[in-house]
């Protein structure tokens, strides 16, 4: 039986608390502090026109946050679905590599550079455009890096891709590669998926969570190229135009945003008729 949305939200909260608790005493960075605040604190929107205050839940929008990674995916899905409607020969390509013991920033960079190199080989010459999403898993047998591609291409030779991919990542034998024609399937969600599932990272040992968070910092895991790269900006611009503008009941569109700490300090200063002497940062 599939989960209802409230059940899924509750699970996401549980996963986030599990990740946060494992990081709390092992790693103290602006990111981990923002993760701890996610879903617990509030943001306050002050209207400059009428001083009305509206309250919103604080979101950290971090790649490793089980409460927020679906938001990142949702933004990708909108663009990919709009682009996918225009292509006639969609292919879903999966590239894998052998598991390894330690996850580092260097390992991830080498993987993404290999993705870039294979995309520039003769095998991909007939690919009109697409995107690639990198996923990381650890199921107790070491770290596993693999990528999901959505390609607009009539045909790709899986055997040739396997040999070339093995060459790019330095494997002696052919790598495991899967290519599927997805004209009849719902393939977009698979390509736009998270870097790591919320349920997965919540189940990792604390040292693995720390290792993962440090390794992915500042890394890119989603890339667009060819026809999708050219059209993505136009698609986003069109979506932004249709997005409703945030307007206060008084008609004002100018707001000041404050986090919970800033709001508390401001309230104390108002009561004591003092001027705040600092503005806490959000990161």
C-alpha positions as CSV (number, residue, x, y, z in Angstrom):
1,X,0.0,0.0,0.0
2,X,1.4,3.4,-1.0
3,X,1.9,6.0,1.7
4,X,-0.3,9.1,2.0
5,X,1.3,12.5,1.9
6,X,0.9,13.1,5.7
7,X,2.6,9.7,6.3
8,X,5.4,10.6,3.9
9,X,5.9,13.9,5.6
10,X,6.1,12.2,8.9
11,X,8.7,9.8,7.6
12,X,10.7,12.7,6.1
13,X,10.7,14.4,9.5
14,X,11.9,11.1,11.2
15,X,14.7,10.7,8.6
16,X,15.8,14.3,9.0
17,X,15.9,14.0,12.8
18,X,17.9,10.8,12.5
19,X,20.5,12.5,10.2
20,X,20.6,15.6,12.3
21,X,21.2,13.7,15.5
22,X,24.0,11.7,14.0
23,X,25.8,14.8,12.8
24,X,25.1,16.9,15.9
25,X,28.1,15.8,18.0
26,X,30.4,14.9,15.2
27,X,30.3,17.8,12.7
28,X,29.6,21.4,13.4
29,X,29.3,23.6,10.2
30,X,26.8,26.2,9.0
31,X,25.2,23.5,6.9
32,X,24.7,21.1,9.8
33,X,23.3,23.9,11.9
34,X,20.9,24.8,9.2
35,X,19.8,21.2,8.9
36,X,19.2,21.1,12.6
37,X,16.9,24.2,12.3
38,X,15.0,22.8,9.3
39,X,11.4,22.2,10.2
40,X,12.0,23.3,13.8
41,X,12.3,27.1,13.3
42,X,10.2,29.7,11.5
43,X,10.8,32.5,9.1
44,X,9.0,35.8,9.4
45,X,8.0,38.0,6.5
46,X,7.5,41.6,7.4
47,X,5.5,43.8,5.0
48,X,7.1,47.2,4.6
49,X,3.8,48.7,3.6
50,X,1.6,47.7,6.5
51,X,3.9,46.0,9.0
52,X,1.9,42.7,8.7
53,X,3.9,39.7,9.7
54,X,3.4,36.3,8.1
55,X,5.1,33.1,9.4
56,X,6.6,30.4,7.3
57,X,8.4,27.1,8.1
58,X,12.2,27.3,7.7
59,X,13.7,25.1,5.0
60,X,17.4,24.4,4.7
61,X,17.3,23.2,1.0
62,X,20.4,21.0,1.5
63,X,21.1,18.0,-0.8
64,X,21.4,15.7,2.2
65,X,18.2,16.8,4.0
66,X,15.4,14.2,3.8
67,X,12.9,17.0,4.3
68,X,14.2,19.2,1.4
69,X,15.7,17.0,-1.3
70,X,12.2,16.4,-2.8
71,X,12.0,20.1,-3.3
72,X,15.2,20.1,-5.4
73,X,13.8,17.2,-7.4
74,X,10.4,18.9,-7.9
75,X,12.1,21.9,-9.5
76,X,14.1,19.6,-11.9
77,X,11.0,17.7,-12.8
78,X,9.1,20.8,-14.0
79,X,11.9,21.6,-16.5
80,X,12.5,18.0,-17.6
81,X,8.8,17.2,-18.2
82,X,8.5,20.4,-20.4
83,X,11.6,19.3,-22.4
84,X,10.6,15.6,-22.6
85,X,7.4,16.5,-24.3
86,X,9.4,17.8,-27.3
87,X,11.7,14.8,-27.8
88,X,10.7,11.7,-29.8
89,X,13.5,9.2,-29.0
90,X,14.1,9.3,-25.2
91,X,16.6,6.8,-23.8
92,X,17.4,6.1,-20.2
93,X,21.1,5.3,-19.7
94,X,22.6,4.1,-16.4
95,X,26.4,4.0,-15.9
96,X,27.9,2.3,-12.9
97,X,31.4,1.7,-11.4
98,X,32.8,-0.6,-8.8
99,X,32.2,0.1,-5.1
100,X,35.0,1.7,-3.1
101,X,35.6,2.0,0.6
102,X,36.1,5.7,1.3
103,X,34.0,8.5,-0.2
104,X,35.9,11.7,-0.9
105,X,35.5,14.9,-2.8
106,X,38.2,13.7,-5.2
107,X,36.3,10.4,-5.9
108,X,33.1,12.4,-6.8
109,X,35.1,14.9,-9.0
110,X,36.8,12.0,-10.9
111,X,33.4,10.4,-11.5
112,X,31.8,13.6,-12.8
113,X,34.9,14.4,-15.0
114,X,34.6,10.9,-16.5
115,X,30.9,11.6,-17.3
116,X,32.0,14.8,-19.1
117,X,34.7,12.9,-21.0
118,X,32.5,10.1,-22.3
119,X,29.9,12.7,-23.4
120,X,32.5,14.1,-25.8
121,X,33.4,10.7,-27.4
122,X,32.3,9.6,-30.8
123,X,29.7,7.3,-29.2
124,X,27.7,10.3,-28.1
125,X,28.0,12.3,-31.4
126,X,24.5,11.5,-32.4
127,X,23.0,12.5,-29.0
128,X,21.0,15.7,-29.5
129,X,20.8,16.6,-25.9
130,X,20.0,15.5,-22.4
131,X,20.9,15.5,-18.7
132,X,22.7,13.3,-16.2
133,X,22.0,12.9,-12.5
134,X,24.6,11.3,-10.1
135,X,23.4,9.1,-7.3
136,X,25.3,7.8,-4.3
137,X,24.4,4.7,-2.3
138,X,25.9,2.6,0.5
139,X,24.3,-0.6,1.4
140,X,27.0,-2.0,3.6
141,X,29.3,-3.1,0.8
142,X,31.1,0.2,0.3
143,X,30.2,3.4,-1.6
144,X,28.5,3.1,-5.0
145,X,28.5,5.9,-7.5
146,X,26.3,5.7,-10.6
147,X,24.5,8.0,-12.9
148,X,21.1,8.2,-14.6
149,X,21.0,9.8,-18.1
150,X,18.0,11.1,-20.1
151,X,19.1,11.3,-23.7
152,X,17.5,12.4,-27.0
153,X,19.1,9.9,-29.4
154,X,17.8,7.3,-31.9
155,X,20.3,4.6,-30.9
156,X,23.2,3.9,-28.5
157,X,25.3,0.7,-28.6
158,X,25.3,-0.6,-25.1
159,X,28.4,-2.8,-25.6
160,X,30.5,0.2,-27.0
161,X,29.3,2.4,-24.2
162,X,30.3,-0.2,-21.6
163,X,33.8,-0.5,-23.0
164,X,34.3,3.3,-23.3
165,X,32.9,3.9,-19.8
166,X,35.3,1.3,-18.3
167,X,38.2,3.1,-20.0
168,X,37.1,6.5,-18.6
169,X,37.0,5.2,-15.0
170,X,40.0,3.0,-15.2
171,X,38.4,-0.4,-15.0
172,X,40.1,-3.4,-16.7
173,X,36.9,-5.1,-17.7
174,X,33.7,-3.6,-19.3
175,X,31.6,-1.7,-16.8
176,X,27.9,-2.5,-16.1
177,X,25.8,-0.3,-18.4
178,X,22.0,-0.3,-19.0
179,X,20.2,1.4,-21.9
180,X,16.4,1.5,-22.2
181,X,14.1,3.0,-24.7
182,X,11.6,4.9,-22.5
183,X,9.0,6.2,-25.0
184,X,6.3,4.2,-23.2
185,X,7.3,4.8,-19.6
186,X,7.5,7.4,-16.9
187,X,11.2,7.9,-16.9
188,X,11.7,11.6,-15.9
189,X,11.3,11.0,-12.2
190,X,14.1,8.4,-12.2
191,X,16.5,10.8,-13.9
192,X,15.6,13.8,-11.6
193,X,15.9,11.8,-8.4
194,X,17.8,12.7,-5.2
195,X,21.6,12.4,-4.7
196,X,20.7,10.0,-1.9
197,X,17.3,8.7,-0.7
198,X,16.2,10.2,2.7
199,X,15.5,6.7,4.1
200,X,19.0,5.5,3.0
201,X,21.0,8.3,4.6
202,X,19.0,8.0,7.8
203,X,19.9,4.3,8.1
204,X,23.7,4.9,7.7
205,X,26.1,4.8,10.6
206,X,27.1,8.3,11.9
207,X,30.6,8.1,10.5
208,X,29.2,7.4,7.0
209,X,26.8,10.3,7.3
210,X,29.7,12.6,8.2
211,X,31.8,11.2,5.3
212,X,29.0,11.8,2.9
213,X,28.3,15.3,4.0
214,X,31.9,16.4,3.8
215,X,32.4,14.7,0.4
216,X,29.4,16.3,-1.4
217,X,30.0,19.8,-0.1
218,X,30.1,22.2,-3.1
219,X,29.7,19.4,-5.6
220,X,27.4,19.3,-8.6
221,X,25.3,16.2,-9.2
222,X,23.0,17.3,-12.1
223,X,24.2,18.4,-15.5
224,X,22.4,19.5,-18.7
225,X,23.8,19.6,-22.2
226,X,22.9,20.0,-25.9
227,X,19.3,20.8,-26.7
228,X,18.2,20.6,-23.1
229,X,20.9,23.1,-21.9
230,X,19.8,25.5,-24.6
231,X,16.1,25.2,-23.8
232,X,16.2,24.9,-20.0
233,X,16.8,28.7,-19.5
234,X,13.8,29.5,-21.7
235,X,11.6,27.0,-19.9
236,X,12.6,28.4,-16.5
237,X,11.9,32.0,-17.7
238,X,8.5,31.0,-18.9
239,X,7.7,29.2,-15.6
240,X,8.9,32.2,-13.6
241,X,6.6,34.5,-15.6
242,X,3.6,32.3,-14.7
243,X,4.5,32.0,-11.0
244,X,2.2,34.2,-8.9
245,X,3.9,37.2,-7.3
246,X,4.0,37.4,-3.6
247,X,1.8,40.4,-2.7
248,X,0.5,41.5,0.7
249,X,-3.1,42.2,1.4
250,X,-2.3,45.9,1.4
251,X,-0.9,45.6,-2.2
252,X,2.8,45.9,-1.2
253,X,5.4,43.6,-2.8
254,X,8.3,44.7,-0.6
255,X,9.2,42.5,2.3
256,X,11.9,42.0,5.0
257,X,12.6,38.4,5.9
258,X,13.9,37.5,9.4
259,X,14.8,34.2,11.0
260,X,13.6,33.1,14.4
261,X,16.7,34.3,16.2
262,X,16.6,37.7,14.6
263,X,12.9,38.1,15.3
264,X,13.5,37.2,19.0
265,X,16.3,39.7,19.3
266,X,14.2,42.4,17.6
267,X,11.3,41.8,19.9
268,X,13.5,42.0,23.0
269,X,14.9,45.3,21.7
270,X,11.5,46.7,21.0
271,X,10.3,45.9,24.5
272,X,13.4,47.6,26.0
273,X,13.4,50.4,23.4
274,X,16.9,49.4,22.3
275,X,18.4,49.2,18.8
276,X,19.7,45.8,17.7
277,X,23.5,45.8,17.4
278,X,23.8,42.7,15.3
279,X,22.0,40.7,12.6
280,X,22.5,36.9,12.9
281,X,23.3,35.3,9.6
282,X,21.2,32.4,8.2
283,X,24.2,30.3,7.2
